Amino acid sequence: MRNDRPREHWVKVADGLLEAVTPYATPGSAQYRLPGRAGRAGPASDGLEGFARTFLLAAFRLAGDPAGAPAALLERYADGLAHGTDPGHEYAWQPIADGHQTIVEAASIAIALHETRPLLFDRLDPGVQERVMSWLGGIVGKRAWPCNWVLFKVIVEQFLAGVGGPYDKDEIDGHLADVERWYVGDGWYTDGAGQNYDYYCGWAIHLYTLWWTRMSGADATVYRKRLRAFLDGYRHFFAPDGAPMHQGRSLTYRMASVAPLWLGTIFDASPIAPGTTRLMAGRTLDHFAAHGVPDERGLLSLGWHRPYLPVTQGYSGPASPYWAAKGFAGLLLGPDHPVWTAPPAEPDEGDLTVTLPAPGWLLHRTDGVTRLVNHGSDGNDPDSARDDPHYTKLGYSTHTAPETGPGGRADNADNHLTVILPDGRAIRRRRIERIGIARDFAASRYADGEVVVETASVLDGPWEVRVHRVTAPEDSMVRDGAHALASDRPCDVTLSGHTALVKTAPARASTETDVAPIPALAPAPAEIGLVSEIVGLHGWRTVQAVLRQDENAIGAHSATPCLVGTHPGGHGVFVSAVRLSRGSLIPPPNVRVNGDHVSWDDTAGLHVEVALGREPVYSRHGSVEERVVWTG
């Protein structure tokens, strides 16, 4: 597998995206009102979002090769700046307000202005410059939400400081101190207080803290070290075919997932070779292109592989996906940079396991599919107990998505241990409390009233072995679900004994020739069908498959294999084995259960012991016994 994409390809894709939005520009080009569901802040905000996010893409495209900068593109955004900041214009931008989307978009405009300053801002009419600074200056003193939003203020005020506009140094310093409190080690930040771990760590917090140093001239040493540590694990969030991990909110930004890869090169903070960075980013670009992104109009829709609103948030408007612009940050690196000229070096594509203690995750790759085992991120701040399927599941992957339609959210079958009480009330995993983590092992608990669910995940060959210790009333129903598979056709289902398996059919070869809105897109590969399987190893009574339609971001038809058991009352132990693969034939382990203790011999011949409860235990006896970081 190579798919090496030169810089010229990225430029053509960027130009295609920028050209496709032009019919949706308002008179004067201050807003781009794209088709689709309006965001929470309304059409005027959505139009500003269309300007700001495409301006960021245009800035990366222009600043990296000023000699080749299209004059028409510069003029377009110069016009937009002039009219957007003119209070008398019909499509003038809304003033920046407390907690408003204008704060987000101001940051994209500030970075774009900074990067194109000699080409654009410095050449604006002085009156327009003053209006731009006045509009951006409205951010000073405004309230930002206590998460990555505080960095939007840092970026805007730092730009203003560099051009003689209004700013407050104490605000900049204070918000940087806020972010410092969210650093948890190993390159990871939580996005605000709580356990909010997802892509925002890379495409928002690392990006903006380092861009602040780029704009201010401040010492970037600490932020560079943190990014390098982050990338050491993050590089494995992608499957060999370029598919990124499907976890967390705002997934509709899609190609923004590769922004941290480029960021490492831009700031000389990457453990990844330049040619490998280019190859990895190009594969992700190709992955989305092969799945119809952008669409037949050349636009980025609200969705993932297809338009799909449940993968979005209420604040997402039609132009929200254009934060994909961050994934084009590599264009800032000129044509002669090594990231574009170095020979392509293949990334590691073999089987691997990676332990990430900071977010409480295990990464697990076999058969070209990467899974994320989650025992640390729940998307909640300390005062909330939301139930978001993009955060609270036991597992995620590069080739599956959680069930996020209304039925799937309500049932919560996939990658979740659910307890249904005799009165019919379902107890769900909302707030995750960590128990421990070690190489190939992580454990956590969740509780609701008299129900306590403790789960340990142990990686064993292609399998994730789940040991559940469940405290619940007698005759409660217990259900464990594996990954939901989705496709454009119904999945094959096999239910036998204590095994539930669903499989997607191989991708159909197209009989038509599609005219792509951007050039040189890779055709979709004919994949071997994916298999999602769950095997009951102890405590389970029966199996089932939950079938749904239009509930999954990957495809119209989805299926989840599940185990079902009856709780004996008090403490009960349930053990299952889960796999997501393309055909591995390694059987699951044979486990032995003695009270709360579960043991087996793994695929490498090592003896594994797991126990949960008051005194949890994990050991893997062989040449070395594993050391566990216990949190409770």
KEZALO-57880 format. One record per residue (C-alpha): residue number from 0; residue in one letter; z, x, y negated. Coordinates in pm, 1 decimal, decimal comma. Each point is the difference from the previous one (the first is absolute). Layout:
residues N
marza marro Z X Y
NUM a Z X Y
...
***
This chain:
residues 632
marza marro Z X Y
0 m 0,0 0,0 0,0
1 r -102,9 153,3 -334,7
2 n -116,9 -250,2 -269,6
3 d 31,4 265,3 -271,0
4 r -60,0 -161,3 -338,8
5 p -112,3 226,7 -286,3
6 r 103,1 -54,8 -359,1
7 e -336,5 -156,8 -77,5
8 h 77,3 -281,1 241,0
9 w 331,7 -75,7 -169,6
10 v -176,5 -2,4 -338,9
11 k -258,9 -247,0 127,8
12 v 267,3 -225,3 144,4
13 a 193,6 11,1 -329,1
14 d -316,5 -74,4 -197,9
15 g -77,1 -291,3 232,5
16 l 345,2 -147,8 -51,2
17 l -23,2 41,0 -377,4
18 e -347,2 -148,6 -17,6
19 a 96,1 -300,5 211,8
20 v 267,2 -117,3 -246,0
21 t -224,0 5,8 -309,1
22 p -118,1 -363,9 33,5
23 y 362,3 -107,9 -30,7
24 a 71,1 177,4 -329,0
25 t 94,0 -221,9 -291,8
26 p -190,9 46,8 -328,0
27 g 109,6 335,5 -138,4
28 s 105,2 125,8 349,1
29 a 373,1 -28,9 -72,0
30 q 57,9 -195,8 319,9
31 y -159,0 -28,7 342,8
32 r 60,7 -349,0 134,9
33 l -88,2 32,4 364,2
34 p -37,5 -294,4 238,4
35 g 294,1 -90,2 220,1
36 r 351,5 -140,7 -6,9
37 a 176,0 47,2 -332,6
38 g 310,4 216,3 -7,4
39 r 342,7 -122,6 -101,5
40 a -41,2 127,2 -358,1
41 g -317,4 -201,4 -66,8
42 p -367,8 68,9 -74,9
43 a 51,6 203,6 -318,1
44 s 223,8 240,9 189,9
45 d -244,6 3,7 291,8
46 g -278,1 92,7 -241,7
47 l 202,8 288,0 -143,6
48 e 71,2 112,4 355,5
49 g -375,4 5,3 63,7
50 f -50,9 224,4 -300,8
51 a 292,2 235,5 63,5
52 r -54,8 63,4 368,9
53 t -374,4 48,3 -21,4
54 f 57,0 221,8 -305,4
55 l 222,2 219,2 217,1
56 l -281,2 28,5 254,9
57 a -250,5 76,1 -276,2
58 a 233,7 265,5 -143,5
59 f 25,6 187,0 329,5
60 r -376,5 -17,5 36,7
61 l -64,5 120,0 -358,8
62 a 270,1 266,8 -42,4
63 g -80,0 190,9 316,9
64 d -355,9 72,3 -108,6
65 p -29,8 -43,9 -377,6
66 a -352,0 141,9 -4,1
67 g -113,0 -278,5 227,5
68 a 194,2 -275,8 -178,2
69 p -221,4 -306,5 -47,1
70 a -8,6 -84,5 -371,1
71 a -25,8 -371,8 72,8
72 l 326,8 9,2 196,1
73 l 180,7 170,4 -286,0
74 e -138,6 -251,1 -248,2
75 r 101,6 -291,0 216,7
76 y 364,5 99,3 9,6
77 a 0,7 110,8 -363,8
78 d -115,6 -352,8 -89,1
79 g 268,6 -148,3 219,3
80 l 270,4 205,7 -169,4
81 a -124,3 -100,7 -343,2
82 h -15,2 -371,3 75,9
83 g 305,6 -20,6 226,0
84 t 225,5 141,2 -271,5
85 d -150,4 -213,9 -278,9
86 p 241,1 -291,7 -48,9
87 g -279,2 -208,0 -148,5
88 h -228,8 30,1 300,7
89 e -33,3 -295,6 236,8
90 y 86,4 216,5 301,3
91 a 259,3 226,4 -158,7
92 w 270,0 125,7 234,7
93 q 334,5 -173,0 9,0
94 p 281,8 195,7 -165,1
95 i 216,2 197,2 241,7
96 a 306,4 -204,6 89,3
97 d 319,8 35,3 203,5
98 g -67,6 6,1 374,1
99 h -364,4 -96,8 -53,1
100 q -312,0 117,9 182,6
101 t -115,8 160,2 -324,7
102 i 250,7 281,1 69,2
103 v -177,4 83,2 327,3
104 e -347,6 -1,7 -150,7
105 a 105,4 205,1 -301,5
106 a 80,6 289,1 234,3
107 s -350,2 -0,9 152,1
108 i -149,7 -3,7 -349,3
109 a 225,7 287,8 -108,2
110 i -98,6 220,4 295,3
111 a -366,4 -83,2 -51,6
112 l 24,1 86,3 -371,5
113 h 182,6 323,5 76,0
114 e -256,5 116,6 254,7
115 t -300,2 -90,6 -215,8
116 r 153,1 90,1 -336,0
117 p -270,7 246,8 -117,2
118 l -273,8 -237,9 115,6
119 l 145,9 -324,8 -126,9
120 f 327,7 -31,2 -191,0
121 d -64,4 294,1 -232,3
122 r -339,6 -149,7 -88,6
123 l 122,7 -349,2 -78,9
124 d -2,3 -122,7 -357,9
125 p 340,1 84,7 -155,3
126 g 68,5 -368,5 -50,9
127 v -58,7 -68,9 369,0
128 q 221,9 294,5 93,2
129 e 278,0 -150,5 -210,1
130 r -42,2 -340,1 162,8
131 v 5,8 152,7 348,8
132 m 320,3 188,9 -80,5
133 s 152,5 -310,7 -155,4
134 w -77,6 -215,3 306,7
135 l 129,5 261,9 243,9
136 g 299,1 60,6 -226,1
137 g 110,7 -354,9 62,1
138 i 144,2 127,8 327,1
139 v 281,9 187,8 -177,1
140 g 326,2 -183,1 49,8
141 k -146,6 -252,8 241,5
142 r 175,9 -81,5 326,2
143 a -166,7 118,9 319,3
144 w 97,4 -115,5 347,2
145 p 235,2 252,9 166,8
146 c -255,4 149,3 236,7
147 n -317,6 205,5 -45,6
148 w -58,7 -203,1 -318,4
149 v 228,7 231,2 -195,9
150 l -256,2 276,0 53,4
151 f -267,8 -207,9 -171,5
152 k 208,5 28,8 -314,7
153 v 44,1 374,6 52,9
154 i -376,7 50,4 28,3
155 v -92,3 -213,7 -299,6
156 e 263,9 147,6 -228,5
157 q -91,5 353,7 106,8
158 f -363,6 -62,6 -88,0
159 l 107,6 -134,8 -337,1
160 a 216,0 306,2 -56,2
161 g -308,4 216,3 49,4
162 v -217,2 -187,9 -250,1
163 g 253,6 -60,9 -275,0
164 g 86,5 -357,4 93,8
165 p 337,8 -174,4 26,1
166 y 222,4 94,9 293,4
167 d 364,8 39,5 94,0
168 k 95,3 323,7 174,5
169 d 331,3 -146,9 111,8
170 e -188,7 -277,4 179,7
171 i -221,0 252,5 176,8
172 d 299,3 208,5 108,1
173 g 200,7 -305,2 101,2
174 h -275,0 -143,2 218,9
175 l -60,3 335,2 167,9
176 a 371,7 5,6 75,1
177 d -33,7 -348,2 153,7
178 v -264,9 131,1 237,5
179 e 213,1 299,9 86,7
180 r 268,8 -234,8 132,9
181 w -252,2 -147,6 240,8
182 y -85,1 331,9 165,0
183 v 127,3 4,6 360,4
184 g -132,4 333,7 126,9
185 d -296,0 138,8 195,9
186 g -235,1 -100,0 -281,9
187 w 89,7 -371,0 19,7
188 y 108,1 -237,1 -273,1
189 t 105,4 -358,9 40,4
190 d -184,5 -218,0 -250,4
191 g 309,7 -106,6 -188,5
192 a 341,7 -55,3 153,1
193 g 17,9 -98,8 364,8
194 q -234,3 78,7 290,1
195 n -342,2 -44,1 -160,8
196 y -219,0 249,9 184,6
197 d -375,9 -36,5 -4,3
198 y -316,6 139,2 -162,6
199 y 151,8 -30,9 -347,8
200 c 189,4 320,6 70,3
201 g -329,7 188,7 -2,5
202 w -239,4 -190,7 -221,5
203 a 259,3 -93,4 -263,7
204 i 310,1 217,2 -5,2
205 h -145,8 336,8 100,4
206 l -315,6 -68,9 -198,5
207 y 172,1 -94,8 -325,5
208 t 275,0 260,6 6,0
209 l -256,8 274,9 49,4
210 w -239,3 -151,9 -252,6
211 w 283,4 2,9 -250,6
212 t 25,3 377,6 45,7
213 r -377,3 24,8 -42,9
214 m 21,6 -189,3 -327,8
215 s 320,4 157,2 -132,9
216 g -30,9 357,8 123,2
217 a 341,8 -26,2 163,9
218 d 87,1 215,7 300,3
219 a -140,7 -173,6 308,5
220 t 170,8 219,7 261,6
221 v 244,6 -258,7 131,9
222 y -256,7 -279,3 14,4
223 r -255,3 227,5 166,5
224 k 248,0 100,1 272,0
225 r 81,9 -362,8 63,5
226 l -365,5 -99,4 24,1
227 r -67,0 282,6 246,2
228 a 289,4 -118,4 218,2
229 f -122,4 -358,8 -23,6
230 l -356,1 91,0 97,0
231 d 121,5 191,9 302,9
232 g 81,3 -336,4 157,9
233 y -231,9 -227,5 -195,9
234 r -310,5 179,0 125,3
235 h 64,5 -169,4 336,3
236 f -6,9 -355,3 -143,7
237 f -373,8 -10,2 69,4
238 a -177,0 -47,2 330,5
239 p -273,3 250,7 86,1
240 d -261,8 -260,5 -99,7
241 g 152,0 -22,7 -349,8
242 a 186,5 -328,5 42,7
243 p 318,1 12,6 -213,5
244 m 337,3 -138,8 104,7
245 h 28,2 -374,9 -68,8
246 q 354,8 -28,0 -136,5
247 g 160,2 -92,1 -330,2
248 r -112,3 -206,7 -295,9
249 s -313,4 25,3 -214,4
250 l -213,0 106,6 295,2
251 t -298,3 -150,3 -179,6
252 y -25,2 328,5 -194,6
253 r -148,7 137,2 324,3
254 m -151,1 342,0 -87,4
255 a 298,6 76,4 -222,6
256 s 162,3 108,3 326,4
257 v -184,4 333,9 -28,3
258 a 122,0 63,8 -356,5
259 p 292,6 218,6 118,9
260 l -246,2 219,7 192,7
261 w -197,8 71,8 -317,3
262 l 323,2 31,4 -196,8
263 g 110,4 287,0 221,8
264 t -317,7 188,6 -81,6
265 i 1,4 -79,7 -372,2
266 f 355,0 134,7 -34,1
267 d -28,1 283,4 253,3
268 a 266,2 -166,1 211,0
269 s -175,2 -77,4 326,3
270 p 64,9 127,3 351,9
271 i -351,1 -124,4 86,6
272 a -305,3 228,1 -21,6
273 p -254,5 -99,9 -269,0
274 g -275,8 -78,0 248,8
275 t 237,9 -210,8 206,2
276 t 110,5 -193,1 -308,4
277 r -362,8 -84,8 -77,1
278 l -69,3 -96,6 361,4
279 m 308,8 -223,8 30,1
280 a -64,7 -178,6 -329,3
281 g -365,6 -48,6 85,3
282 r 83,4 -156,2 333,8
283 t 224,8 -255,0 -166,6
284 l -274,1 -82,2 -250,4
285 d -239,4 -43,3 292,3
286 h 252,3 -207,0 194,7
287 f 7,5 -265,1 -269,6
288 a -374,7 18,6 -60,3
289 a -60,1 -61,4 370,4
290 h 215,7 -312,8 -25,6
291 g -180,9 -151,3 -297,4
292 v 185,9 157,4 -292,9
293 p -133,1 -37,2 -266,9
294 d -156,9 -335,9 75,7
295 e -363,3 -107,8 -27,3
296 r 39,8 -30,0 -379,6
297 g 135,9 352,5 -22,1
298 l 346,0 -134,2 -88,4
299 l 344,4 72,6 139,1
300 s 150,2 -328,6 113,8
301 l 362,4 -102,0 43,8
302 g 57,8 86,5 363,5
303 w -31,9 282,9 250,8
304 h -309,6 14,7 218,4
305 r -91,0 -346,0 -118,2
306 p 109,8 -225,2 -283,3
307 y 347,6 -109,9 106,0
308 l 255,5 -120,8 -252,2
309 p 315,4 15,1 218,5
310 v -21,0 381,2 -9,8
311 t 46,7 -15,6 -377,9
312 q 288,5 -85,2 -231,5
313 g 25,4 -268,5 -265,3
314 y -57,1 252,6 -277,5
315 s -333,7 106,7 152,0
316 g -297,2 -117,7 -203,8
317 p -372,5 40,8 70,7
318 a -5,5 353,0 -145,4
319 s 317,8 121,4 170,9
320 p -196,4 169,5 282,2
321 y -145,1 239,4 -256,7
322 w 313,5 210,7 17,3
323 a -215,2 139,9 278,6
324 a -109,0 219,3 -292,8
325 k 294,8 225,4 83,4
326 g -175,6 87,4 324,1
327 f -278,8 154,1 -208,5
328 a 229,9 244,6 -180,4
329 g -175,7 280,5 188,3
330 l -294,7 -43,5 -235,7
331 l 212,0 172,4 -266,0
332 l -61,3 313,9 203,8
333 g -337,9 127,8 -112,6
334 p -302,3 59,8 223,1
335 d 92,7 365,9 57,9
336 h 359,7 -61,9 108,4
337 p 83,7 113,1 356,7
338 v 94,6 -355,6 95,3
339 w -372,9 -76,4 -25,6
340 t -145,4 334,3 108,7
341 a 231,0 124,6 278,1
342 p -124,3 -41,1 356,7
343 p 133,9 -318,4 157,7
344 a 296,1 70,3 223,7
345 e 75,2 -270,7 253,6
346 p 350,3 -149,3 -32,3
347 d 216,6 -18,7 307,8
348 e -130,7 -298,6 195,7
349 g 203,9 29,9 319,3
350 d 309,6 -184,3 110,4
351 l 305,8 55,4 -218,1
352 t 343,9 -124,3 -91,8
353 v 156,8 57,3 -340,9
354 t 356,6 -81,2 -104,3
355 l 57,6 -100,0 -363,5
356 p 378,0 -33,4 -50,7
357 a -18,4 -90,7 -370,3
358 p -180,4 -334,9 40,5
359 g 135,7 -45,3 354,3
360 w -341,5 13,1 166,3
361 l -163,1 145,1 308,6
362 l -376,3 63,1 6,4
363 h -167,6 -18,0 337,6
364 r -369,4 68,0 70,1
365 t -187,6 -34,5 327,1
366 d -358,0 -110,0 74,7
367 g -96,4 42,6 -365,4
368 v 245,8 -266,9 -117,5
369 t 303,5 83,5 -213,6
370 r 310,4 -217,9 18,0
371 l 297,9 -9,5 -233,6
372 v 335,4 -92,0 157,1
373 n 221,6 -141,5 -273,7
374 h 377,4 34,9 -2,5
375 g 51,8 61,0 -371,0
376 s -220,9 -194,5 -242,0
377 d 64,3 -366,5 -72,9
378 g -139,6 -34,2 -352,8
379 n 334,4 -120,6 -132,8
380 d 218,2 107,8 -286,5
381 p 378,2 -19,9 51,6
382 d 20,6 -353,5 -140,8
383 s -283,2 -152,2 201,4
384 a -71,3 -93,3 358,8
385 r -368,6 -84,2 -0,9
386 d -199,8 -45,4 316,1
387 d -330,1 174,1 -69,4
388 p -220,9 62,9 304,6
389 h -147,0 306,5 -169,3
390 y 343,7 168,1 11,3
391 t 235,4 -148,7 258,0
392 k -200,2 30,5 321,4
393 l 98,0 243,4 275,1
394 g -345,8 152,3 -7,0
395 y -326,4 38,7 -189,6
396 s -323,9 181,4 72,6
397 t -330,4 122,4 -135,3
398 h -197,3 -257,6 199,9
399 t 214,7 -312,1 -13,9
400 a 164,7 -212,7 -266,3
401 p 303,2 -228,1 10,6
402 e -58,0 -373,3 13,2
403 t 26,4 -100,0 -365,0
404 g -145,2 -349,9 -8,9
405 p 243,9 -291,1 -34,6
406 g 28,6 -60,8 374,0
407 g 40,6 366,7 84,1
408 r 264,1 50,7 -267,2
409 a 195,2 -300,9 119,6
410 d -13,2 92,1 368,7
411 n 48,5 375,4 -54,8
412 a -105,2 89,0 355,6
413 d -174,9 334,8 -40,0
414 n 204,1 322,0 5,1
415 h 325,3 -187,7 -36,9
416 l 305,7 -79,5 208,8
417 t 85,8 -361,8 -78,4
418 v 309,2 -190,9 112,9
419 i -37,5 -379,2 4,7
420 l 337,5 -171,2 18,4
421 p 62,4 -307,0 217,3
422 d -21,2 -215,0 -315,0
423 g -352,9 133,7 -65,8
424 r 82,2 230,2 -290,2
425 a -189,9 332,0 13,5
426 i 182,3 320,7 -93,0
427 r -234,9 252,1 -156,9
428 r -2,3 367,8 -89,5
429 r 42,0 14,6 -377,1
430 r 245,6 273,6 -100,7
431 i -28,9 313,6 216,0
432 e 315,0 202,2 60,6
433 r -70,5 345,6 140,6
434 i 179,6 125,6 309,9
435 g -159,5 338,6 70,1
436 i -317,1 205,7 17,2
437 a -118,5 304,6 191,5
438 r -328,1 134,7 131,2
439 d -179,4 -288,8 174,3
440 f 302,7 -228,8 -50,1
441 a 118,6 -241,4 -267,1
442 a 243,5 -291,6 4,0
443 s 112,5 -271,4 -237,5
444 r 173,2 -337,6 -9,0
445 y -18,2 -327,2 -182,4
446 a 255,8 -279,1 -10,1
447 d 28,7 -362,0 -102,9
448 g 329,9 -176,3 58,8
449 e 98,1 21,6 366,2
450 v -332,4 161,1 98,7
451 v -35,4 379,2 1,6
452 v -315,8 170,2 121,7
453 e 5,3 374,9 60,8
454 t -329,5 164,7 94,7
455 a -81,4 354,7 108,0
456 s -361,4 119,2 23,3
457 v -83,5 298,7 220,0
458 l -351,1 146,6 5,7
459 d -117,4 76,2 353,4
460 g -365,1 94,2 49,5
461 p -210,7 -294,8 -121,9
462 w 304,9 -228,9 13,5
463 e 270,9 -98,8 -242,6
464 v 300,3 -93,8 213,2
465 r 221,9 -249,5 -183,2
466 v 363,1 -38,7 99,6
467 h 155,0 -310,0 -157,0
468 r 370,9 -76,1 5,8
469 v 32,6 -359,8 -114,3
470 t 319,1 -183,9 -85,4
471 a -65,8 -373,5 -1,2
472 p 124,8 -336,1 132,8
473 e -73,8 -92,3 359,7
474 d -341,6 -161,2 60,9
475 s -151,1 140,2 -318,1
476 m -364,2 91,9 48,2
477 v -95,6 364,7 -57,4
478 r -361,0 97,3 -68,2
479 d -156,2 344,4 -45,5
480 g -357,9 34,1 -125,7
481 a -245,5 288,9 4,5
482 h -279,9 73,2 -247,7
483 a -222,0 -291,1 -103,2
484 l -364,3 74,1 71,0
485 a -270,7 -160,2 -212,3
486 s -377,3 -17,0 17,8
487 d -295,8 -213,2 -102,2
488 r 10,0 -143,4 354,2
489 p 288,9 -132,1 209,4
490 c 196,6 266,0 186,6
491 d 18,2 14,1 378,5
492 v 347,6 -88,3 128,4
493 t 163,5 101,3 329,1
494 l 344,7 -129,4 97,2
495 s 141,3 121,0 329,2
496 g 358,6 31,9 117,8
497 h 188,5 180,2 -274,6
498 t -314,3 134,0 -171,1
499 a -184,9 -154,7 -293,5
500 l -321,9 165,2 -114,0
501 v -260,8 -87,5 -260,3
502 k -325,7 185,8 -54,8
503 t -275,0 -5,8 -259,1
504 a -358,4 14,4 116,4
505 p -203,9 308,0 -100,6
506 a -168,0 -35,6 -338,1
507 r -338,2 -169,1 20,7
508 a -301,4 202,4 -104,3
509 s -168,5 -152,7 -303,4
510 t -352,5 -135,9 45,5
511 e -60,9 -20,7 -372,8
512 t -54,5 260,5 -266,6
513 d 240,8 -44,0 -286,6
514 v -87,8 114,8 -349,2
515 a 304,8 187,2 -123,8
516 p 96,1 -16,4 -369,0
517 i 100,2 365,8 12,5
518 p -196,1 277,1 171,7
519 a 37,6 181,3 327,7
520 l 272,1 -210,7 156,1
521 a 96,0 81,7 356,2
522 p -76,0 -273,0 253,9
523 a 296,3 -157,6 173,7
524 p 68,8 182,6 326,6
525 a -14,5 -187,6 329,0
526 e 368,2 22,9 82,1
527 i 153,4 -27,9 339,5
528 g 207,5 -316,4 5,9
529 l 360,6 39,0 -110,2
530 v 280,2 -97,2 235,5
531 s 339,5 -132,6 -110,5
532 e 243,2 -26,2 287,8
533 i 367,4 -71,9 50,9
534 v 179,0 40,8 331,8
535 g 342,7 -140,2 79,3
536 l 213,3 273,6 157,0
537 h 336,2 -179,4 1,6
538 g 146,0 -334,7 -100,2
539 w -318,6 -199,4 -54,6
540 r -90,9 -330,4 164,1
541 t -365,4 -65,6 -84,4
542 v -298,2 105,6 -213,9
543 q -226,4 -171,7 -248,3
544 a -275,2 66,2 -251,2
545 v 7,7 -150,6 -348,5
546 l -354,2 -80,0 -116,1
547 r -87,3 -64,5 -362,4
548 q -301,8 -45,4 -224,6
549 d -45,8 125,7 -357,0
550 e 350,1 149,7 0,2
551 n -87,3 371,3 4,0
552 a -159,3 240,6 -246,5
553 i -199,5 178,6 271,9
554 g -191,3 -296,7 140,1
555 a -24,5 -376,8 35,2
556 h 139,3 -18,9 355,2
557 s 334,2 159,6 86,8
558 a 229,8 18,6 299,5
559 t 350,2 138,7 58,8
560 p 141,1 73,7 347,0
561 c 369,1 -89,9 34,2
562 l 294,8 5,5 237,0
563 v 248,8 -285,5 16,0
564 g 352,8 4,7 138,9
565 t 316,3 -210,2 6,5
566 h 315,9 150,8 -141,5
567 p 304,8 -0,1 233,5
568 g 248,5 -19,3 -288,7
569 g 207,0 284,1 -144,0
570 h -192,4 326,3 19,6
571 g -335,1 13,5 180,1
572 v -235,6 293,1 56,4
573 f -377,7 -50,5 -2,8
574 v -245,4 286,2 56,2
575 s -373,1 -12,7 -66,2
576 a -290,3 243,0 -13,7
577 v -268,4 -40,9 -266,3
578 r -335,8 172,3 -29,3
579 l -303,5 -22,0 -227,4
580 s -289,4 203,7 129,6
581 r -359,4 13,0 113,0
582 g 63,6 9,3 369,7
583 s 276,4 244,6 95,8
584 l 86,3 -57,6 366,3
585 i 342,7 166,0 0,5
586 p 247,4 -256,6 137,9
587 p 321,5 -85,9 -186,2
588 p 322,2 162,1 119,2
589 n 239,6 -142,3 255,8
590 v 331,5 -49,1 -174,7
591 r 351,9 -21,2 135,2
592 v 255,2 -213,7 -183,8
593 n 374,1 36,6 42,1
594 g 184,1 -213,7 -251,8
595 d -116,5 117,2 -343,4
596 h -145,7 322,9 140,3
597 v -373,7 24,0 68,1
598 s -161,2 303,7 162,7
599 w -335,3 108,7 138,8
600 d -213,9 305,9 68,2
601 d -272,3 30,5 -262,8
602 t -365,9 96,8 43,6
603 a 89,7 366,4 -57,7
604 g 262,5 -5,7 275,8
605 l 298,8 2,2 -236,1
606 h 299,0 -226,4 58,9
607 v 57,9 -245,9 -285,7
608 e 325,5 -181,8 -71,0
609 v 51,4 -267,1 -267,0
610 a 302,4 -214,9 -80,6
611 l 70,1 -217,5 -301,8
612 g 317,9 -166,4 -115,0
613 r 318,9 152,0 -137,8
614 e -80,0 352,4 124,2
615 p -380,5 39,3 6,0
616 v -154,2 267,6 220,9
617 y -340,8 163,4 18,0
618 s -83,6 304,4 204,7
619 r -308,0 150,0 156,9
620 h 105,5 247,8 264,2
621 g -233,3 281,4 89,3
622 s -26,5 337,7 -157,6
623 v 164,9 -131,3 -319,3
624 e 220,9 -300,6 -71,0
625 e -106,0 -186,8 -312,2
626 r 223,1 5,4 -308,0
627 v 34,7 -336,7 -168,4
628 v 75,7 -71,5 -364,9
629 w 237,6 -297,3 26,8
630 t 40,1 -202,7 -318,2
631 g 293,8 -222,3 88,9
***
